[in-house]
Amino acid sequence: MTDLTMYHTFKLYLQAKMKRLILLSIAFATTYLAYAQHVCGSDLHLKNISKKHPELRILEQNRPAEIAEFQKNYKALQKRATKYTIPVVFHVVHTNGDNNISRDQILDQMRILNEDFSFKGSTISKLREPFKNVVGSADIAFVLASVDPNGKCFDGINRVESTVGLQMDMEDEPVKDLVYWDYKKYLNIWVVDNIVSSSTGTVLGYAVFPSSARFTKDGIVIRHDRVGTIGTGEADDMGRTLTHEVGHWLGLYHTFQDGCNGGDFCDDTPPVASTFTNAGCPSNGNSCSNDSPNLPDMWENFMDYSNGNCMSVFTFDQIAIMHGELKSTPRSSNVTAANLIATGVTKSSVAPTADFNSNTRVICAGSPVQFFDLSCKGAPTVRSWTFTGASTPSSSDINPTVIYQTPGVYSVSLLAQNSKGTNSIKKDNYITVLPKNGSLIPNYEEGFEGADPVSLGFKHLSPSPYQFAVTNKTAFTGSKCYFANIVTGSTNVGNLYTFVTPNVDMTKIPGGTGGKMTFYCSYTQPNANATEILRVYASDDCGATFKKIYERSGNALSYAGASYASNWVPSSPSHWKRHGIGNLDNIGLGSKTNVIFKFEIQSAGGNPVYIDNINIGQWFAGESTLEKEGYKFQLFPNPAQDFATFTVNSSTPTQNATLALYDYSGRKIQDIFQGSLNVGIEEFKIEAPKNTQNGIYFVKLTTETGTYSRTIIFSAQ
């Protein structure tokens, strides 16, 4: 291919890329979900930057000539390996949910990257005969940095709790504003929940090309479910989304760039007609016949949109481009010997700086904790750990695992030493060990009528002002409930309102039912285009990790028969809907001694969300549970005028009982009784509310073991 032809092809590519990316997301939105394909936003991101910086278009116009020079130089060296090492930092942008992916999941992705760029991937055996002579090792290694921009030791994983929502908008890129490290030193990889664009919809990842690095915050953005193959990672993708995006970061284009015109500037990658031509990795697929020799499509190539489990190779022309970029500005600064020392990839001949972290900092008594030596700058030859309160109080291992049996809060120390010197660090109050059994015993119900929920063991995980609060404007029962105060039409989009319950011992549920966790919620959408999202998570390891067990949005979240409204406030019991899990055994929680439930509302700037009567136990929230425990009740007359009589027949004494009358909006009208119930029949007088109009009310009895409610009608004389 001549330079003139390459230039002409590149111009066509610039003109066509926007149209192609739009078609990509619309026409194939459902396909990629089924086949784990790489819906990539890198081309569109380049286009967006070019609109803001016209000078970038000039740089891009020079790309064909630059690429030709890279390939010429690489061939002149007879493809002799020059090995490069790139320091990497993962910015895990999370909200204390499953988006806060584990260290093991990131290490799994690093393994895949290093295998793919050294021609050692597990899928190389699928490489077909026509391509075996044009592929090889890129000789590029990726190492997690161990020194941060402030010169402190760390493990290459920078966890950032998001205050700007869960998704990356490709136009504004708000997540990048939370954290950004020097692109000339680190390969920034932002791990997010979702990536959206007004032009293309959802994508799985995107990268900044070398030519545009100085015009934007440089690096790669990727969804957490496309990192690695374990944890939240999509196993079928095999971690190839990041391999694909790193290819863009190092200057590679898609194999289907400009379709059969072959706009990726690599003669050894056969042209591909379109984006998902090779979705199924067809054995004899050949979408373009204008190449010579006429070869089948190379779905094995990492820069196609084929399935992750088919991909396995880069070609020599692609490797030449990546090596050329690593010898040129700006990528060359990442791989210098001085930068590898500065980022901790290469250890210096100095004393170590001691540091460490662990796989968790909150555990149940009797659980293990693994610690990781993060000592940096100089490599330790001797380590001495001290674990206050642990069953094993000391260790000399690199990454020891210890067990804590006694609840409490404990310090951890590490001394690191080599021939150049010694350094130590102590972290006070580092490990929190909670009792093995939860503090709450079912049946448990929280109606938010009494003390501040935080004083009762509820905890906020979201920052102010995105926190639940008690309101007395409405309730399902009583006069108060918990709510996320979201204002209709606000710019509060994507932010999370999150709280966790106290720890519950599910093994104490009476009746051997396996238990339920249910609650009442009131919500309606302001319009068809905006909906808040409710998610519920559970932890059975004292809050160290959570898994999602329930999610609702739109009509599924709204009350039955809901109509659109703004700044919603429920005014009737019919405005509430029961939600939750009807059998905790079915999700493996029924026999756990320590369970924490996490409630999360994701805002869309739509409406407030109200929660009341969280019930954990053998009954559904709102059930008359005392009848099932042998109590008998009578209420007469009903309807009534001046007063009614309520009788309770109990076979066992009950302490701390309360009896009250509520109107049908849930507002308490009168307290009737507080105290202990004796065995046998007790009788209570319920007076009609003053200035009574014909109306519906309900009487509610609450005890330590359950509740009973009954509707009563008072009519005026």
HUNORHU-V113983 format. One record per residue. N is the residue number from 1. RES is the residue in one letter. SS is DSSP state (A for helix, B for strand, O for the rest). OMEGA is omega as a letter, one per 20 degrees, with the letter a starting at -180 (NA if undefined). D_CENTER is the distance of its C-alpha to the mean C-alpha in Angstrom with 1 decimal. Layout:
n = <N;N>
res = <RES;RES>
ss = <SS;SS>
omega = <OMEGA;OMEGA>
d_center = <D_CENTER;D_CENTER>
This chain:
n = <1;2;3;4;5;6;7;8;9;10;11;12;13;14;15;16;17;18;19;20;21;22;23;24;25;26;27;28;29;30;31;32;33;34;35;36;37;38;39;40;41;42;43;44;45;46;47;48;49;50;51;52;53;54;55;56;57;58;59;60;61;62;63;64;65;66;67;68;69;70;71;72;73;74;75;76;77;78;79;80;81;82;83;84;85;86;87;88;89;90;91;92;93;94;95;96;97;98;99;100;101;102;103;104;105;106;107;108;109;110;111;112;113;114;115;116;117;118;119;120;121;122;123;124;125;126;127;128;129;130;131;132;133;134;135;136;137;138;139;140;141;142;143;144;145;146;147;148;149;150;151;152;153;154;155;156;157;158;159;160;161;162;163;164;165;166;167;168;169;170;171;172;173;174;175;176;177;178;179;180;181;182;183;184;185;186;187;188;189;190;191;192;193;194;195;196;197;198;199;200;201;202;203;204;205;206;207;208;209;210;211;212;213;214;215;216;217;218;219;220;221;222;223;224;225;226;227;228;229;230;231;232;233;234;235;236;237;238;239;240;241;242;243;244;245;246;247;248;249;250;251;252;253;254;255;256;257;258;259;260;261;262;263;264;265;266;267;268;269;270;271;272;273;274;275;276;277;278;279;280;281;282;283;284;285;286;287;288;289;290;291;292;293;294;295;296;297;298;299;300;301;302;303;304;305;306;307;308;309;310;311;312;313;314;315;316;317;318;319;320;321;322;323;324;325;326;327;328;329;330;331;332;333;334;335;336;337;338;339;340;341;342;343;344;345;346;347;348;349;350;351;352;353;354;355;356;357;358;359;360;361;362;363;364;365;366;367;368;369;370;371;372;373;374;375;376;377;378;379;380;381;382;383;384;385;386;387;388;389;390;391;392;393;394;395;396;397;398;399;400;401;402;403;404;405;406;407;408;409;410;411;412;413;414;415;416;417;418;419;420;421;422;423;424;425;426;427;428;429;430;431;432;433;434;435;436;437;438;439;440;441;442;443;444;445;446;447;448;449;450;451;452;453;454;455;456;457;458;459;460;461;462;463;464;465;466;467;468;469;470;471;472;473;474;475;476;477;478;479;480;481;482;483;484;485;486;487;488;489;490;491;492;493;494;495;496;497;498;499;500;501;502;503;504;505;506;507;508;509;510;511;512;513;514;515;516;517;518;519;520;521;522;523;524;525;526;527;528;529;530;531;532;533;534;535;536;537;538;539;540;541;542;543;544;545;546;547;548;549;550;551;552;553;554;555;556;557;558;559;560;561;562;563;564;565;566;567;568;569;570;571;572;573;574;575;576;577;578;579;580;581;582;583;584;585;586;587;588;589;590;591;592;593;594;595;596;597;598;599;600;601;602;603;604;605;606;607;608;609;610;611;612;613;614;615;616;617;618;619;620;621;622;623;624;625;626;627;628;629;630;631;632;633;634;635;636;637;638;639;640;641;642;643;644;645;646;647;648;649;650;651;652;653;654;655;656;657;658;659;660;661;662;663;664;665;666;667;668;669;670;671;672;673;674;675;676;677;678;679;680;681;682;683;684;685;686;687;688;689;690;691;692;693;694;695;696;697;698;699;700;701;702;703;704;705;706;707;708;709;710;711;712;713;714;715;716;717>
res = <M;T;D;L;T;M;Y;H;T;F;K;L;Y;L;Q;A;K;M;K;R;L;I;L;L;S;I;A;F;A;T;T;Y;L;A;Y;A;Q;H;V;C;G;S;D;L;H;L;K;N;I;S;K;K;H;P;E;L;R;I;L;E;Q;N;R;P;A;E;I;A;E;F;Q;K;N;Y;K;A;L;Q;K;R;A;T;K;Y;T;I;P;V;V;F;H;V;V;H;T;N;G;D;N;N;I;S;R;D;Q;I;L;D;Q;M;R;I;L;N;E;D;F;S;F;K;G;S;T;I;S;K;L;R;E;P;F;K;N;V;V;G;S;A;D;I;A;F;V;L;A;S;V;D;P;N;G;K;C;F;D;G;I;N;R;V;E;S;T;V;G;L;Q;M;D;M;E;D;E;P;V;K;D;L;V;Y;W;D;Y;K;K;Y;L;N;I;W;V;V;D;N;I;V;S;S;S;T;G;T;V;L;G;Y;A;V;F;P;S;S;A;R;F;T;K;D;G;I;V;I;R;H;D;R;V;G;T;I;G;T;G;E;A;D;D;M;G;R;T;L;T;H;E;V;G;H;W;L;G;L;Y;H;T;F;Q;D;G;C;N;G;G;D;F;C;D;D;T;P;P;V;A;S;T;F;T;N;A;G;C;P;S;N;G;N;S;C;S;N;D;S;P;N;L;P;D;M;W;E;N;F;M;D;Y;S;N;G;N;C;M;S;V;F;T;F;D;Q;I;A;I;M;H;G;E;L;K;S;T;P;R;S;S;N;V;T;A;A;N;L;I;A;T;G;V;T;K;S;S;V;A;P;T;A;D;F;N;S;N;T;R;V;I;C;A;G;S;P;V;Q;F;F;D;L;S;C;K;G;A;P;T;V;R;S;W;T;F;T;G;A;S;T;P;S;S;S;D;I;N;P;T;V;I;Y;Q;T;P;G;V;Y;S;V;S;L;L;A;Q;N;S;K;G;T;N;S;I;K;K;D;N;Y;I;T;V;L;P;K;N;G;S;L;I;P;N;Y;E;E;G;F;E;G;A;D;P;V;S;L;G;F;K;H;L;S;P;S;P;Y;Q;F;A;V;T;N;K;T;A;F;T;G;S;K;C;Y;F;A;N;I;V;T;G;S;T;N;V;G;N;L;Y;T;F;V;T;P;N;V;D;M;T;K;I;P;G;G;T;G;G;K;M;T;F;Y;C;S;Y;T;Q;P;N;A;N;A;T;E;I;L;R;V;Y;A;S;D;D;C;G;A;T;F;K;K;I;Y;E;R;S;G;N;A;L;S;Y;A;G;A;S;Y;A;S;N;W;V;P;S;S;P;S;H;W;K;R;H;G;I;G;N;L;D;N;I;G;L;G;S;K;T;N;V;I;F;K;F;E;I;Q;S;A;G;G;N;P;V;Y;I;D;N;I;N;I;G;Q;W;F;A;G;E;S;T;L;E;K;E;G;Y;K;F;Q;L;F;P;N;P;A;Q;D;F;A;T;F;T;V;N;S;S;T;P;T;Q;N;A;T;L;A;L;Y;D;Y;S;G;R;K;I;Q;D;I;F;Q;G;S;L;N;V;G;I;E;E;F;K;I;E;A;P;K;N;T;Q;N;G;I;Y;F;V;K;L;T;T;E;T;G;T;Y;S;R;T;I;I;F;S;A;Q>
ss = <O;O;A;A;A;A;A;A;A;A;A;A;A;A;A;A;A;A;A;A;A;A;A;A;A;A;A;O;A;A;A;A;A;A;A;O;O;O;O;B;O;A;A;A;A;A;A;A;A;A;A;A;O;O;A;A;A;A;A;A;A;O;A;A;A;A;A;A;A;A;A;A;A;A;A;A;O;O;O;O;O;O;O;B;B;B;B;B;B;B;B;B;B;B;O;O;O;O;O;O;O;O;A;A;A;A;A;A;A;A;A;A;A;A;A;A;O;O;O;O;O;O;O;A;A;A;O;O;A;A;A;O;O;O;B;O;O;O;O;B;B;B;B;B;O;O;B;O;O;O;O;O;B;O;O;O;B;B;B;B;B;O;O;O;O;O;B;B;B;O;O;O;O;A;A;A;A;A;O;O;O;O;O;O;O;O;B;B;B;B;B;B;O;B;B;B;O;O;O;O;O;O;O;O;B;B;B;O;O;A;A;A;A;A;A;O;O;O;O;B;B;B;B;A;A;A;O;O;O;O;O;O;O;O;A;A;A;O;O;A;A;A;A;A;A;A;A;A;A;O;O;O;O;O;O;O;O;O;A;A;A;O;O;O;O;O;O;O;O;O;O;O;O;O;O;O;O;O;O;O;O;O;O;O;O;O;O;O;O;O;O;O;O;O;O;O;O;O;O;O;B;O;O;O;O;O;O;O;O;O;O;O;B;O;B;A;A;A;A;A;A;A;A;A;A;A;O;O;O;O;A;A;A;A;A;O;A;A;A;A;A;A;O;O;O;O;O;B;O;O;O;O;B;O;O;B;B;B;O;O;O;B;B;B;O;O;B;B;B;B;B;B;B;O;O;B;O;B;O;O;O;B;B;B;B;B;B;O;O;O;O;O;O;B;B;O;O;O;O;O;B;B;B;B;O;O;O;B;B;B;B;B;B;B;B;B;B;B;O;O;B;B;B;B;B;B;B;B;B;B;B;B;B;B;O;O;O;O;O;B;B;O;O;B;B;B;O;O;O;O;O;O;A;A;A;A;O;O;B;B;O;O;O;O;O;O;O;O;B;B;B;O;O;O;O;O;O;O;O;O;B;B;B;B;O;O;O;O;O;O;O;O;B;B;B;B;B;B;B;B;O;O;O;B;B;A;A;A;O;A;A;A;O;O;O;B;B;B;B;B;B;B;O;O;O;O;B;O;O;B;O;O;B;B;B;B;B;B;B;O;O;O;O;O;O;O;B;B;B;B;B;B;B;A;A;A;O;O;O;O;O;O;O;O;O;O;O;O;O;O;O;O;A;A;A;O;B;B;B;B;B;O;O;A;A;A;A;O;O;O;O;O;O;O;B;B;B;B;B;B;B;B;B;B;O;O;O;O;B;B;B;B;B;B;B;B;B;O;O;O;O;O;O;O;A;A;A;A;A;O;O;B;B;B;B;B;O;O;O;B;O;O;B;B;B;B;B;B;B;B;O;O;O;B;B;B;B;B;B;B;B;B;B;O;O;O;O;B;B;B;B;B;B;B;B;B;B;O;O;B;B;B;B;B;B;B;B;O;O;O;O;O;O;O;B;B;B;B;B;B;B;B;O;O;O;O;B;B;B;B;B;B;B;B;O;O;O>
omega = <a;r;a;r;r;r;r;r;a;r;r;r;r;a;a;a;a;r;a;a;r;r;a;a;a;a;a;a;a;a;a;r;a;a;r;a;a;r;a;a;a;r;a;r;r;r;r;a;a;r;a;a;a;a;r;a;r;r;a;r;r;a;a;r;r;a;r;r;r;a;r;a;a;r;r;r;r;r;r;a;r;a;a;r;a;r;a;r;r;r;a;a;a;r;r;r;a;r;r;a;a;r;a;r;r;r;r;r;r;r;a;r;a;r;a;a;r;r;a;a;a;a;a;a;r;a;a;a;a;a;a;a;a;a;r;a;r;r;r;r;r;a;r;r;r;r;a;a;r;r;a;r;r;a;r;a;a;a;a;r;a;r;a;r;a;a;r;r;a;r;a;r;a;a;r;r;r;a;r;r;a;a;r;r;a;r;r;r;r;r;a;r;a;r;a;r;r;a;a;a;a;r;a;r;r;a;r;r;a;a;a;a;a;a;a;r;a;r;a;r;a;r;a;a;r;r;r;a;r;a;r;a;r;a;a;r;r;r;a;r;a;r;r;a;r;r;r;a;r;r;a;r;r;r;r;a;a;r;a;r;r;a;r;r;r;a;a;r;r;r;a;a;a;a;a;r;a;a;a;a;a;a;a;a;r;a;r;a;a;r;a;j;a;a;r;r;a;r;r;a;a;a;r;r;r;r;r;a;r;a;r;a;q;r;a;r;r;r;r;r;a;r;r;r;a;r;a;r;j;a;a;a;a;a;r;r;a;a;r;r;a;a;r;r;r;r;r;r;a;r;r;r;a;r;a;r;a;a;r;r;r;a;r;r;a;a;r;r;r;r;a;r;r;a;a;a;r;a;r;r;r;r;r;a;r;a;r;r;a;r;r;a;a;r;r;a;r;a;a;r;a;a;r;a;a;r;a;r;a;r;r;r;r;r;r;a;r;a;a;r;a;r;a;r;r;r;a;r;a;a;r;a;a;r;a;r;r;a;a;r;r;j;a;r;r;r;r;a;a;a;r;a;r;r;r;r;r;a;r;r;r;a;r;j;a;a;r;r;r;r;r;r;a;r;r;r;a;a;a;r;r;r;r;a;a;a;r;r;r;r;r;a;r;r;a;r;a;r;r;r;r;r;a;r;a;a;a;r;r;r;r;a;a;r;r;r;a;a;r;a;r;a;r;r;r;r;a;a;a;r;r;r;r;r;r;r;r;r;r;r;r;r;r;r;r;r;a;a;a;r;r;r;r;a;a;r;a;r;a;r;a;r;a;r;r;r;a;r;a;a;a;r;r;r;a;a;r;r;r;a;a;r;a;r;a;r;r;a;a;a;a;a;a;a;r;r;r;r;a;r;r;a;r;a;a;a;r;r;a;r;a;r;r;a;r;a;a;a;r;r;r;r;r;a;a;r;a;a;r;r;r;a;r;r;a;i;r;j;r;r;a;a;r;r;r;r;r;r;a;r;r;r;a;r;r;r;r;r;a;r;a;r;a;r;r;a;a;a;a;r;a;a;r;a;a;r;r;r;a;a;r;a;a;a;r;a;r;r;r;a;a;r;r;a;a;r;r;r;a;r;r;r;r;a;r;a;r;r;a;r;r;r;r;r;r;r;NA>
d_center = <45.4;47.2;45.7;46.9;45.3;42.0;42.2;43.0;40.1;37.7;39.0;38.4;34.9;34.2;35.7;33.9;30.3;29.2;30.8;29.4;25.7;26.2;27.8;25.1;22.3;24.6;26.8;24.3;21.1;21.6;23.0;20.1;17.9;20.9;21.6;18.5;20.2;19.3;19.1;19.6;20.0;22.1;25.4;24.4;23.0;26.4;28.1;26.4;27.5;30.9;31.5;31.0;32.9;35.8;36.9;34.0;35.8;38.8;36.8;35.3;38.8;39.8;37.2;39.5;42.1;39.6;38.2;41.7;42.6;39.6;40.6;44.3;43.7;41.5;44.2;46.9;45.2;45.6;41.8;42.2;39.0;37.8;34.8;32.0;29.2;26.2;24.3;20.5;17.8;14.1;12.5;8.9;7.9;5.6;6.6;7.5;5.2;4.3;1.8;5.4;7.1;10.8;13.8;15.3;12.8;13.6;17.3;17.3;16.5;19.1;21.5;21.1;21.7;24.8;26.2;25.8;27.5;30.2;31.2;30.1;27.4;27.6;28.5;31.5;33.8;33.1;34.6;37.7;41.1;41.6;38.8;39.5;41.7;39.4;36.2;35.5;33.5;32.0;32.5;29.4;27.4;24.1;23.7;21.1;22.9;24.1;25.5;23.6;25.4;27.1;28.6;26.6;25.4;21.7;19.9;18.6;15.0;14.6;11.7;11.6;10.5;10.4;13.5;13.6;10.9;7.6;9.7;12.3;15.8;18.0;21.1;20.1;17.3;16.3;13.4;16.2;18.2;16.0;16.9;19.3;21.6;25.0;24.6;28.1;26.9;23.3;21.3;18.2;15.1;12.2;8.7;6.8;5.1;8.8;12.3;15.2;18.9;21.8;23.8;21.7;18.8;15.7;15.7;13.9;14.9;17.8;20.0;22.8;26.3;28.6;31.0;28.6;27.0;29.2;28.6;24.8;22.0;22.2;19.7;17.1;13.8;11.7;8.7;6.5;8.3;11.5;11.5;14.2;15.3;14.1;11.1;8.5;11.0;13.5;16.6;19.1;17.9;18.9;16.9;19.4;17.2;17.1;20.8;21.6;20.1;21.8;24.9;24.6;24.0;27.3;29.2;29.0;29.1;28.4;31.1;31.5;32.0;35.0;35.3;38.6;39.7;37.7;36.0;34.0;37.3;37.3;40.4;39.1;36.2;37.8;36.9;34.5;35.2;31.8;28.0;27.5;31.0;30.0;27.1;28.9;30.4;34.0;36.5;39.1;37.2;39.0;38.0;40.2;43.8;44.9;44.0;46.7;46.7;44.9;41.9;39.2;35.7;33.8;30.6;30.2;29.4;25.9;26.4;27.0;24.6;25.7;23.7;21.8;24.1;27.2;26.4;28.2;30.1;31.0;34.6;37.1;37.1;33.4;33.7;36.5;34.3;31.6;34.3;36.0;33.0;32.5;36.2;35.8;34.4;31.5;30.1;33.1;32.2;29.0;31.2;34.2;35.4;35.2;31.6;30.7;32.5;30.9;27.3;28.3;28.2;32.0;33.4;36.4;39.6;38.9;38.0;34.4;32.2;30.7;27.0;24.5;21.2;19.9;17.2;17.0;19.1;19.3;20.9;23.4;27.0;27.9;24.6;24.3;22.6;22.6;23.5;23.4;26.2;25.0;28.6;29.3;32.1;34.6;34.0;34.7;37.4;37.4;34.7;35.3;32.6;33.4;31.3;32.7;32.5;31.4;33.5;33.9;34.7;34.9;34.1;34.9;32.2;29.7;26.6;28.0;26.5;28.1;28.2;28.6;30.8;31.6;29.4;29.3;27.9;28.9;29.4;29.0;31.2;31.5;34.6;34.5;37.8;39.6;43.1;42.3;41.3;39.1;36.2;34.3;31.5;30.9;27.8;28.9;27.0;24.4;23.8;23.7;25.1;25.0;27.6;27.0;27.8;26.1;28.2;28.1;30.3;30.0;31.3;29.4;28.9;27.8;29.3;28.8;32.6;33.4;32.0;29.0;26.0;24.9;28.3;27.7;24.6;21.8;19.5;17.5;14.1;14.0;16.6;19.8;20.6;17.4;18.6;20.2;24.0;27.0;29.2;32.7;32.8;31.9;31.1;31.2;33.6;35.3;34.8;31.3;27.7;24.2;22.7;20.1;22.7;21.5;24.4;25.2;25.3;23.5;21.3;18.6;16.1;12.3;12.8;11.6;14.4;13.4;15.9;16.6;19.9;22.4;22.6;24.5;26.8;26.5;29.6;31.7;31.3;34.9;36.2;34.1;32.0;28.6;27.4;25.5;22.9;23.8;24.0;25.4;23.6;25.3;23.9;25.3;24.2;26.3;26.7;25.5;23.1;20.9;18.9;16.7;14.0;14.3;11.9;13.2;11.9;14.4;15.1;18.4;18.5;19.1;15.6;14.8;12.0;10.7;10.5;10.3;14.0;14.7;13.8;16.5;17.3;20.5;23.6;21.8;20.7;24.1;27.2;29.8;31.9;29.9;31.2;29.6;30.0;29.0;28.1;28.2;30.0;30.9;34.7;35.3;34.0;33.6;30.8;28.6;26.8;25.9;22.4;20.9;21.5;25.2;25.3;23.1;25.1;23.6;20.1;21.6;21.6;25.2;26.8;24.4;26.0;23.1;20.3;18.1;16.6;13.8;14.3;12.1;13.6;12.1;15.2;17.1;20.2;21.8;23.0;22.7;21.2;23.5;23.0;26.0;27.5;24.6;26.5;25.8;28.7;31.1;31.4;29.5;29.0;32.2;34.4;37.8;37.0;40.3;42.4;40.7;41.7;45.4;45.9;48.2;48.3;50.8;50.6;53.9;55.2;52.4;52.8;54.4;56.2;57.0;55.1;53.6;53.7;50.7;51.5;49.4;50.8;49.0;49.9;48.2;48.2;45.0;44.2;42.1;42.5;42.1;43.6;43.0;43.6;41.0;41.5;39.5;37.0;36.1;38.1;40.1;43.9;45.6;45.2;47.5;47.2;45.5;46.6;47.4;48.5;51.4;52.3;54.0;54.2;53.2;53.9;52.3;53.6;51.2;52.8;52.2;50.4;52.8;53.6;52.2;51.7;51.2;47.6;45.0;43.7;42.3;43.1;40.5;41.3;38.6;39.2;37.4;37.2;36.3;37.1;39.7;40.0;42.7;43.5;46.9;48.8;51.1;53.7;56.1;59.8>
